[in-house]
Amino acid sequence: EQQPVAILVPGHFNDHAVGRIDRTFRRIGIERADPSLVTDEMRETVRGIACFGGINAALMDALPRLEIIANFGVGYDSVDARHAGQNGIMVTNTPDVLTEEVADTTIGLLINTVREMYAAEKWLRDGGWVKTGHYPLSRLTLRGRSVGIFGMGRIGLAVARRLEAFALPVSYHNRRKVEGLPYGYHATLKGLAEAVDTLICIAPGGAATEKAINAEILSALGPNGVFVNIGRGSTVDEAALAAALANGTIAAAGLDVFADEPNVPRALLEAPNTSLLPHVGSASEHTRRAMADLCVDNLISWFSERRPLTPVPETVEVKPRG
Ligand code: NDP
């Protein structure tokens, strides 16, 4: 009789995904994705990994029978997909199923940053309304803003569509212009930052975007500038951002992602003009369940039909072994 395929699952994983993996595969837990924790049994049996990112080349090399890494999440900057592709290992992610949820969160974070919803609610709950009177007028507004999107992909487009309903002009920067869009294209991030007063980053993390949002970009955004990051923390020079917020180079920032999660720099925590969320872009039960299903469906499709559902570009050419 054939043994069920062994799937390595590092750390604490999504409960729904774990339940489905256990029904189809043999799940092997490991405390964290660390090659020094790989046992002989793992080396001999593991053919798949289900993870929240965090898979480096050394771990792949430590698992000679590894065929597929099913990443939970659309961003896979912490999986060495290039190394996987070069070594015949498939990598899949979870695009589309989270797009609208993340776009909703982006709009919520933008409005909260500009109109101070959190501080106003805290004012009410703390008794400020009764004791002191009305909450102070917000210094900032969405009215009259011009929005730039850094990363006009699936989520960027869903954000842009929402902003159209807000009657705000949208433009964007990608490495390549997207044909057929009604939004202005800027060939450089600096050009985009100069043209707008509100910059939303939904570009992927990784080397190509590392600290792309730096002092120069923030100063191009200007003193009325609002910066929102829902992409990856690595894309921002956090020290430069904290300085820009403190000295009025820009007006405010809304951040869902940070360079060293869960650690948020004290300067950003203490700044009066930041709105901070603990990486909750896609974090509803509804959407996380859909992501879990797509993550596990990729494993099932690979091991039953030898075909991934949503391979990442670096590994689309990878062919099943044997
Ligand atoms: P897509 O791949 O559809 O879009 C990414 C866009 O970014 C593309 O349009 C791409 O265009 C552009 N881009 C990529 N690299 C660069 C670069 N170096 N310079 C300029 N533009 C670049 O991805 P999604 O929209 O589905 O997701 C985007 C990212 O959002 C994810 O990678 C993830 O990091 C983040 N995310 C965050 C979440 C959260 O909870 N906060 C939840 C979900 C996703 P081009 O290739 O032409 O440059």
Residues whose N, C-alpha, C, O or C-beta is under 5 A from the ligand:
A	BS01	NDP	V74 G75 V102 G151 M152 G153 R154 I155 G156 H173 N174 R175 R176 I202 A203 P204 G205 A208 T209 I230 G231 R232 D256 H279 V280 G281 S282
